[in-house]
Amino acid sequence: MGCGASKVLPEPPKDVQLDLVKKVEPYTGQTTDKYKHFIKDDGSGGKAVDKMGSPSPPQATNNPYPGGPANGHPDPGDPRRNKVAKYRAKFDSRVTAKYDIKALIGRGSFSRVVRVEHKSTKQPYAIKMIETRYREGREVCESELNVLRRVRHTNIIQLIEVFETQERVYMVMELATGGELFDRIIAKGSFTERDATRVLQMVLDGVKYLHTLGITHRDLKPENLLYYHPGSDSKIMITDFGLASTRKKGDECLMKTTCGTPEYIAPEILVRKPYTNAVDMWALGVISYILLSGTMPFEDDNRTRLYRQILKGKYSYSGEPWPSVSNLAKDFVDRVVTVDPNERMTASQALKHPWIVTMAASSSMKNLHRSISQNLLKRASSRCQSTKSAQSTRSSRSTKSNKSRRVRERELRELNLRYQKQ
């Protein structure tokens, strides 16, 4: 539902078994690695992450083109090769000795994700390279590894192995090639409630498993739900555990960090109260609403007004295609998009809801695709225009940004106090 092109990658070969070694290869260079032991097998919780611009990492000095042009520089007339070389040059030689770097497929403030191929098996994988020189990068890396080292579930992205260097960590993971959830819906010619329940059942299975282990994702959203392969029978996989919170068995599962994606953030996080894994179920409720309509239950360009909507928990079933959506589906949404976390369904309870259990067999089988896809595309177009407008006026507003941020923070504090008194 964003402003970028969908990422559909080649399907992994079916005759190659995944090598789930989950091993760590530590840095063995001469320089002392001050971050060598910062990754722990278990942690106390995820951290809030500042996702705004980070300093650019320095280029590695090793030659990415051995036997090629002089001084290790690629042919300036081959832009595609230049781009691949740019990211290959940053990879540790132990990684490139085992994997061929094929293409950049994603980026974040402190990370890059590339598609690679195992040199001996030709199996495709994804490698997430995280810069650990910066505190935020280390926190994201630690949070994600705390989760991925503990999980093994068909609907959760699988960690294969980890390489550690002085300034970076390379996480080798399964490669999801089927694209994002809503890109697939738009591309389909038909989408019914039965299709929606199939998706939600897979996601709920994964979330139930995580919650059983004491893991809270804290950033569930459509962009983090990927299809494993392009086929119609593909499973859904939960990805991106950079904001996840983990706990050891028996620990109190209460979190305090304010984090998440604004449109999917739960009310209890906004009022700065200790919260539980019920925040994941709120996000799933928002996803369910979008899945059935292509629209957001809570949406406003003004962050303060958006938070007010979320705190009130008021949304409507007006407009297309809601008249064609069953009451059972609406009841499911109502039971997870509930302001009081104690009244919200758990993942186990949601899996037993009649709408999920019957796979919408008794619900309306009307094709909702046209309305949903139109709404999704309309929102994507609107967000693209808003992004371009913001970028064009950013320089003129730079002197006002600090003042605006202080105003928003003050308004949010006042809003929190008001709701805490109620």
PERA-V663740 format. One record per helix or strand of 3 or more residues. SS is the DSSP state (helix for helix, strand for strand). FROM is the first residue (numbers start at 1). TO is the last residue. Records with the same first field share a line. If there is no record, write none. Layout:
SS: FROM-TO / FROM-TO
This chain:
strand: 23-25 / 99-107 / 111-118 / 124-131 / 159-164 / 168-173 / 225-227 / 236-238
helix: 70-72 / 79-88 / 93-98 / 135-148 / 181-187 / 193-212 / 222-224 / 262-264 / 267-270 / 278-293 / 303-312 / 322-324 / 327-336 / 347-351 / 354-357 / 369-421
